[in-house]
Amino acid sequence: MFLLDKPYVSGFLRETALRLGLPVLDGPVARAALGDAPCLAAEAAFADALRQGPARRVYANSENALGWVARNLGFSPLPERVRLFKDKLAFRELLRPLYPDYAFRGVPLAGLGAVNPAEFAKPFIVKPATGFFSLGVHKVEADADWPGVVAAIRAEVGRIAGQYPEQVLGLERFLIEENIPGEEFAVDVYWDGDGQPVILNILAHLFPDEASVNDRVYVTSRAVVEPNLERFTRALADLGRLAGLRDFPAHVELRVAPDGRIGFIEGNPLRFAGWCVADLTWHAWGVNPYEAYLLDRRPDWGALLARRGDTVTSVVIADLAPGVDPATVAGVDYAAFAACFARPLELRRIDWREYPVFAFLFAEHAPDALGELDAILRSDLTEFLLPAPR
């Protein structure tokens, strides 16, 4: 069963929904994507189908649909499971048995200025307690940085408020937490009917430097998946046990410290990588993640890794640089952007006037050609923006 909503429904997800013929909640976005497809189901019929078959699986391409889940599916465990993931304070409390010494605190937006940064070990992270897409996320390296961070957060709140529903991005409450060191990864996973995690993809999150928190580049490859598959499966089994997860998908972010310890950053419920970035699983591995979850199929990782080779598959999220006013941008040189990559696979054009992103690009790379990703990581991408006439 599908919940389709803004900001983006990919052609691949659309074709999957039409082919599977499973119920899709009727609504403006679903109808725009699917037309008058017979799989569209009115709200009451969709909820009744889930009520009559509680083990039926639901996939939401966007967290914009979470409000509907909360309002209409209270008879199921889904709203509470969503809350445990989406509320980052609740998520930290959930994980306390695994990380009893982990330091965190919730603070209202209005109270950030009164926080004494000396009370927290450096560096520490501050982010919305209900967040998305690294919006409003900052790393604080020194006490002296705190006033500037608070000012930046207040400015961001004014700029990004209203871009997403409050169930997706809430800006009235913030989480201050200790920094989790190490390499960062993102995992698309579902827990089966027995509560066992099934990993569909593992992505390495690349950064230009240690201070960065942006969401620009993710990659997957044999070198990313093979050493992490078993240990991430064990960690996700612990998470599933604490949350009581069954027949449930999520996009989980975590870090691996130099000594091998795994720390959870956050979990994003009822979906895989947002903006249909989960399609990367198809580009890289030939596995349809939506079909795998909804039809209870498992990747044969032994076979996939054996024939993979050393190719790296990436997704680049081309965001507008902070301070760029969308009104000053007349267009984007998409040809020049795609030409930065030797083997582009798919370019998705995004309306930068509505969201702070102008493109998503999927590409393949030889292991000795990753410099093109490094160059994109270090660019502010303004060279691809065409200025509006003055």
N, C-alpha and C positions, 0 to 999 in steps of 0.2 A: 504494500500500500504506500502511495506517495503523497507527500505534501509539497507542492511546488509553489515557490514564492520568489519575490525579488530578493537580491538584486540581479540574479543571472540564472537562466536555465540553458545549459549547453545543448547543441544539437545532438550530441552523443547521449545525454540523459533523456532528451525528448524521444529519440529513437528507441531507447531501452524501454521507456514507459509504454510506448505504443506497442512494441513487440511483445512485452510480457502480458499486457492486458489486465494488470492488477488494478484495483480501484485507485483513482486519483481524485483527491478532494477538488470539487468544482470551485472555480474562482477566476478572477480576471487574469491572473498570471498563467494558471493552468490552461485556461481556454485559449489564451494567446499562443501558448506553446503547442497545444494539442488539437486546437480547433474543436469540432463537435465529436470528438472520439467517444465511442461507447463506454470506455473505461471511466469517464468522468462521473463522479458520485456526489450528490448533494450532501450537505453537512449531516443531516439526520441519518441518511443511508450509510455514509462513511463511518460514523460513530457506531451505528448498529452492527455493521460488519465486524468491527473490532470487539464490540461487546459480546457477540455470539462466538467469536473465535479469539479468545484472549491471547493465544500464542501467535496470532498473526503479527507480522513484522511491519513496522512503519519506518519509512525513510523520509526525512525532510532535507531538501537541498539547501535550505536557508534557515537560520535561526529566527527569521521574521515570522515563521510559522509557530514558534513556541507559545505565543500568546493564545492561539487557537487551541493548542494542546491543553493548556492550563484551564481554559474556559469550558472545554467540551469533553475531555477525557478523564474527568475526575473519578470515574468508576474503575479506571485502570491504574497500574503503578507508574505509568509514564510521567505524569506531572511531577511526582516526588523525585523520581530519578533525574528528570531534567533539572529540577531545582538544585539537587545536590551537586550537579556539575556546573550549572550556570552561575550560581552564587559562589564566588571564589572563597568567601569566608566559610561557607558551609562545606566546600570542598576541602579546605585546609583542616577543618574540624573532623571531617570524615577520615582523613589520612593520619590523624594524630597517633593512632596506635602503631603506625609504621614509622613515623618520624616524631617521637615524643619531644625531642629537643628543638624542633624547628620553630623559629621565632616569627610571629606575624601579628598584625593588629589592624582592625578596621577603624577608619576615621571618616567622618562626614567631610564633604568638600569644604564646607565653611570652616572646619576645624583644622585644615592642613597648615595654615599659617601659624597655629599655636603649637605645632609638633616640635619637640626638641630633637633634632637629628642626632645629637650626641648619644641618645638612648639606643641607637641601632648600630650594630657592627657594619662596617663599610666593606664593599659596596652593598647597598640595599636597593630594592625595587619598589616603586610606587605605581599603582595602576588601578583603573576602575574595578570595583568589586564585581560588576557585571560588564564584561568587556568583549571586544572583537577586533581583530585585524591590527593588533598592537597600537590601537588608538588610545592616546592618553597614557602610554607606558613610558616610564623614565627610570634610568639607573642613576643612583646618587653615589658619587665616588668620595665626596668629602662634605663635612658639615657646612662649609662655606658655599657649597652649591645649592643648598636647600632653598633659600629665598628665590633664586632664579628658576628652580624647578617648579615651585608653587606658582610663580607668575606665569610660567609657560603652560602649566595645566589649566589655569583660569582662562588664558587666552584660547587654548584648544577647546575648552568646554563651549565657549561662545561660537567657535567656528564649526565644530562638528555636531553640536546638538541638533537633533532632528533628522540626521542622515539615516539613522536606524531606529527601530522601535525600542522602547525602554527595556523590553525583555532581552534584547540583543546587546545594547550598549546603554548602561545606566551611569550617569555622571554625578549623582548626588552622594555616592559612597565610594571610598577608595580603600584599597588594601595596601598596607606597607608590610613588606616581608623580606626576609633575608635572601641574599642572592644565592642561587643554586649554581655552583661552578661546573665547568666542563663543556663538552660538546652538546649541542642542542639537536634534538630529533623530533619528528612528528610521526605519529603512527595512525593509520586508518585501520580500525579494528571493529569486530563485532563479537559479542558474547552469545554463544549458542543457547539452545534450550536447556542445557545442563549447566550453564554458567561458565563454560570454558571459552577463553578468548581465541579468536581466529584472526590472525594478522593478515591484512590484504596488501599493505604497502608500508614501507619505512622510508621516510625522507630525512635527509640531513639538511639542517637549516644553516645556510652560510651567511657570515657577517663580514663586513669590511674591516672591523676592528672590535676589540673587546667592549668598547663603550656603546656600540650600536645595539638597538633593540628592534630594528625594522624588519619587515616581512618581504624583502626584495627577492631572494633566490632560495629555492629548495631543489635538491637533487636526490635521485635514487640510482642505485647501481648494485652490482653484486658486492662491491666493497662496503656498501652501506648496510645491506640486508644481512649478508651471511654472518658477520660476527655478532649481530644484535638480535637475531630472530629468537633464539631460545631464551636469552635473559630478559628480553622485553615481554615475551609470553608469560614468563613466571611473574614478573612485576604486575602485569595487567590482570593475571589471575588473582593476585592479592587485592587489587582495586575492585575487581568484580565481586569478590567475596564480601568486602566491606559494604559495598553499595547494593548488594543483592541483585546483580544484573543478570537478566535473561533476555534473549531475543532483542538485543539492544546494540545500536551502532554508535561509534564516537570517534572523534578526532582528538587524540591525546598527545600533548606536548610534554617532553621530558628532557632531562639532561643526564649525561653520564660523566661523573667526576673522574679525574685522572686515576684514582684508585679503584675505579669500577663501580662505585656506588651509584645507584639510579635514584634520581629525584624527580617527582612529578611537578611540572609547571602548572598545567591546567588541563581540563577535559572539556570538550565541546560536544554537547549531546545531540543524539538523533541524526547526526550527519557525519560525513567524512570531510576531507579538506574543502573549505568554503569556496564560493564562487565557481563551483564545479571543477576546482583544481584536482579533485579526486579522479578526474579523467586521466591524469598522469599515470595512473595504474594501468590503464589500457595502452597508452603510448609506450610505456616502458616494458611491461610484462605480458601484454596481451590478455589481461584479466579484467573482466568487467566488474568493478567493485559493487555496483548496485545490484546486479544480478546475483553475484556471489552471496551477498547478505540476504536478499529477499528469498532466494531459493536454497539457502543453507548449503552453499558450495564452498569448498576450501581449495586455495591454491596448492598445487603440488610444488612446493618450494624446492624440493630436491631436484626435480626435473627443470624447473625454471632457472635455477642458479647454475645448473650444469651446462646449459646451452646459452647462457647469457653473454659470456665474454666480458670485456672490460668497458663496454660502452656506458657512458653516463647520460641519463635523461634528466632534463631540468624543466622547471617552470620559473619564469621571470615575471614578477608582478611590478609593472611599470607605474609607479606612484608619482603623483605631483609632489615636487619638493616643497617642504614647509615654506610658507611665505609667498608661494605662487598663487596669484588671484586668478581663478578660472576665467573670469571676465576678460583678462588680458591675453587669453590664448584663443587664436582664431582656428587652429587646427593642429594636427600632428603629422609629422613626416613618418608615416608608418613604414614606407619602403626603406628609409635610412635605418630605422630601428631594427627591422628584420635583417637588414644586411650586416648587422653586427655579429651574426651567427652563421657559421659555415653550413649547419644542417638544421634549419628551422623546420618544425613539424606542423605547427598550427599557431596562427596569430588571431587573437580575439580583440576586436576594437571595443573600447568601453567609453561611454559618454563621460568625459572628465568634468562636465558642468554639473552632473548629478552626484558623482562619487569622486573621491580624490585619487583616481586611477585612470590611466588612459589606455592600458593594454595588459593582456596576459599573453605570454608567448611560451610555447612548449618547444624544446629543441633537444637534439642529440649532440653528444660531444665525444670525440676520441679522448682517452685519458691524458694525452699530451697537449690537448687544445683547450684546457680549462681557463686559460688566460682571458678568453672572451667573457667568461662569467665574472672574473675578477674586475675587469674593466667596467662592466655594468654595475657591479656592486659599489664601485668608488665614484661613479658618475652621479650628478644630481638630475640627469636626464633632460635638462632644459634645452640641450642642443637639438632635441627632437620636437620641441614646441614651436609652432609658428605664431609669431606675435600678431595680435589684433591691431589694425590700423589706429593710430592715435587721432 
